[in-house]
Each structure stands twice: as C-alpha cells, then as structure tokens.
Amino acid sequence: MAYRRTQAVVKRLAARRNAILAAARETAAEAGMAAVQIAPVADRADVAAGTVYRYFPSKAELISELIADVSGDQLDAVRRAADAAPGPLSALAAAITTVAAYILSQRKLAWAILAEPIDVDVAPSRIESRRAIVAEIATRIEAAARGGHLPQQDAALTAAAIIGALHEALVGPIAPRGLDEPIRMRDAVQALTLMALRAVGVMDARARGLVVQAGLPDAAVRAPASS
C-alpha cells in the first residue's frame, strides 16, 4: 500500500519550508540578495543545509521562491487595500499607495527582489512578480474607466509605467536620499500617488482628495522583514 502523509506530517513539512523562506527573506532584507546562500539560510532556519536542498534543490530555486513569496504578500496587501475602498477611483488610489508604502517599508528587500545583481538567473521570477502587480493596477484602472471616472486608455501600458516609476523613484541607484525617515516616507508615498492619479487622468483637486483619503497603510509600512 502506498504511503500517505498524515495531516500532521504535511503541516510539519509546510512549516519547515515556510521557516526556510522566512530565513531567506530576513537575510535578503538585512544584507541583500547576495547574502542568500544555502548554509547561512539553513543556520538561520535552524535546519541542516541538506534539508534546505530537499525543499529547494538549488540556490536559484530558493531565490525564485523567495521572490514569489514576497511578491505574493505585496499583491495580497494591494488587493486588500483596493477591495476595502468605497469606489473604483478610491481603489486605484489605495492600490498605488499600498505598492509605494510596501516598497518603502523594506527598501533593501525591494531592491533585492527587483534588480540586485546576483550570480544565478532568476529573471523569470522577477518578471512574473512585476507582471502580477502591473496586472492588478491595470485591473483597477480599467474598472475606473468603465465607470466613467477615467478617460479610456491602454490600462496595461499605463500600469506598467506607474509601477516602473514607483520602483525607479523609491529604490535603486537614483532614488532620493532620506526616504527611510517617517515623514519623508509619508510625503514620498503621497507625492507618487498624486503623480500616478494625475497621469491616468484624474483632475488635480480630485486626485488630492483621493490621496488624503487613501492615507498611509500601516499594514504595508509595518510589513515583515522591513529594513
């Protein structure tokens, strides 16, 4: 008779896998993606290096799963914020604000996920993670346009431009200094949300009201593994 894992075994295996991913995330948030190596991640997760390899047969697979895990958390936060908003324009503002706040809350990790040079190829995972966020923003733009709140536009192209602008402005070599300071963080999130809303066709006064309404999402700012 074939062996069947009990529910307790399945939970234990899932918990171990999650512990390894959490260790990898903490390492990347503290020291960048280059620091995500099998041995130190195993030590941090309190497992043997061989155990890490059983779940993730290579460093590339570990980092790819890390990218998917972090990006999935970000996408969930964006959807929760948008779904809680009272209307399609408010949902778009909440989604953009949450993306910006999530990036700022963990800038080193965001850069590691986005573009930090590493010695393994994880480009497909990086691209897929960005496409998922772009698709979510595009969905919110389309909903607002269908409701007559925005002019008709190429939502996918506009969403890609918005996400690209957020990453360029908040992480990487040309991002302004001082963005880790709480007041500067709030101002940066609001300024970028206002820019994005204007770009999609929201009139200035309405855009400013939406920015104030969206606020700064505490859940995103206090996201795990902040740096």
N, C-alpha and C positions, 0 to 999 in steps of 0.2 A: 504494500500500500504506500502511495506517495506521501512524503512528509508534508504536513500542513502547519504553517506557523500559527501559534496561538495569538490571540489579541495582545497579550502582554508582551510577547516577543516582538510583534510588529511595532508596538509603541516604544519599546526599548531601542529598537533599531532606528526608528524615526527620531527619537530623542538624541541618539548619538550623532546621527547625521546633522541634525539641527545644531548641536553643540560644536561640531567641526565648522559649519558655515558661520556660526556666531564668532568663533575664534578667528576665522579668516577675515570677517568683517571688522572686528576690533583691531586686528593687525593692520589692515589697509587704512582704517581711519586714523590710526596713530602714526604710521610710518610710510604709508603709500603702498601701491600695489607691488612694487619690487620686493617688499618685505614679506609678501605672502609666499612662503616656502613651506614645503610639507613638514619638515621637522619642527620648526617653531610653532606652526599651527597645531600640530599634534600635541606639543607640550602644553600649549595654552588650553586646548580642549581636554587635557588630561587623558589622552589615549596614546597608543603606540603609533608610530609612523605607518606601520603595516595596516593598521585599522583605517587610517585616512585613505590609503591606496585601495582598500576594499570598497570604499564608497565612491572615491574619485580616483580612477586609475592613473591620472596624470595631473600635473600642476595646471595644465591648460583647462582640463575639465573642472578642477576645483575653482579656478578663477571664473570660468564661464558660468558655473552655477552661482557663484557669489554675485556676479553681475546681474543675473536673472533674479536672485533673491532680493537684492537691494532695489532693483528697478520695479519689481513686483510690489514691494512695500510703498514705493513712491506712487505708483499707479493707483493702488488702493486708497492712499491718502487723498489723491486728487479726486477720485470718483466720489469718495465720502463727502468731501467738501462741496463739490458741484451738486451732488444729489440733494444735499441739505439746503441749497439755495432756493429762494422763492420764485425764481423765474429764469428763463434761458440766458439773459444777459448777466444776471447775478451769478448764475452757474459758471459762465465763462470767466468772469472776474475772479470767482473763488478758485477755479481750476488754475488759472495763471498765477494767482497769489500763492497757492499751495506749492506749485512747482518751484517758484523762486525761493520761498521760505525753506523748502526741503533742501534745496541746493545749499543755501547759505548756512543752514544748521549743521552741515557736515561737509565743508568745502574740500578738505583733503580727500575724503572718500568720494565725493562727487567727481573730482578731477581724476582720481584713480579709475573710477568706473568709465569715465568719458574718454580719456585720451592719454593717460600717463604711459610713456614708453615702457614696455616690458618685453621679456625675452621669449614669450610664447604668443601664438596667434589666437587672439580672442575677438578678432574683428567682427565675425558674425554675431556674437552675443552682444557686443556693443551696439551694432547697428540695429539689431532687433529691439533692444531696450529703448533706443531713441524712437524707433518707429512706433512703438506702443504708446509712448507719451504723446507723440505727434498726432496719432490717430485719435486719441482721447480729446485733445484740444480741437482737432478738426471736427469731431462729432458735436462739440459744444458750439462751434462757430456755425455749423450747418443748422443746428436747432434754432439758434437765434435768428439766422437769416430766413428760415422757413416761417418764423413767427412775425416777420416784417420788422425786426429790431435792428437788422444789419443789412447793408446792400449785398446783393448777390456777388459772390466771389469764389475763387478757387480755394476752398477751405483747406485742402491738404497742403497746398503751396504756402498759404498764409500761416498755417500752424507750424510748418517746418521752419519758416522764417522766425516766428516767435520763439520757438524752442532754441533755435540756433543763437538768437540774440541773447536769451537768458543765460545760456552757457558761456557765451563769449564775454558777457558783462560781469559774470559772477565768479567764474573760475578760470584758471589758466593764466598765461603769461601777461595779458594786458588788462586783467581785472584791476579796478582801482584798489588802493590800499585802505585799510581801516574798516573793511566790511564785517569784521568779526565783532565790532562794538555794537551793543544792542540798539542804540539809537540810530546808528548808521545802517544797521541791518533793516530796521523798520523803514527808514527812508528809502533805501535801495529797492526793497520789495514793492513799496507803493509807487515809486517812480517808474519802475519797469512795468508794473501792471497798468499804470496810466498810459505809458507809451504803447503797449500792446493793444489796449482798448481803442485808442485813437487810430492805430494802424488798421484795425478791422472796420473802422467807420463809425465809431461812437462819438457823438458830439462832446466837446470838452466838458461842459458843465455836468452832463450825464455821466461821463467817464469818471470825473472826480467823485461824484456821489457813489458810484459803484465801488471805487477804491476804498472809500471810507467804510462802506457797508461790509466789504469783504474783510477788512481788518487784517491782522497778522495771525495766522492759525497757530495757536500754541502747540497743538499736537505735532505739527510739522517742525516747528522750531526746536522742540524738545525730542526730536526723533532719536532712536537709539544710535549709539556709536558716533555721537557728534564729535567734532574736532575743533 
